Every structure is written in structure tokens, then in C-alpha cells.
Amino acid sequence: MKEVNDNSPLKTDDKDSRVIADIIRPGCALTLIVPEGEAAYLRRLTNARERHMGEQTTLLNQLQQLVFLISRSSKPC
């Protein structure tokens, strides 16, 4: 949006506030929906699952690396 207004890559507080005002004025801003109740609980569960899946992938990669290093060091030269 900043580049559309004046095609300048500079980041200044004055320019940023003007861009924010221009976005909000015509109603182009997104509305924020904060989930409550069951939807909030489901969101927390989903975020926890994604976090744990990432942790699982990290641990599996570390395990594979250790197995590779152990198998490599146990071979006679």
C-alpha cells in the first residue's frame, strides 16, 4: 500500500500512519473474529497438534542423524 501511494520504499512513522488511515477509512481493513467457547478450544487443540507434530519431526530427524553417526563409527576402517 505504501508503494502504491508514492512509490517510495522508505519506512517512516508519518508515512505508515497515513497508509493505515487510508486503509481503514474506506473500510478495507479486515475484521477480527476472536473465537470463543468450542471454537477457541478447537483452535488451541489444533495449534498444540501442529506444534507437537513439528517437535516430533525434529526428534525423528535427530534420531536418524544419531543412528547414521553410530552406524558410521561402528564400521571398521
Buried (B, 14 or more C-beta within 10 A) or exposed (E): EBEEEEEEEEEEEEBEEBBEEBEEEEEEEEEEEEEEEEEEEEEEEEEEEEEEEEEEEEEEEEEEEEEEEEEEEEEEE
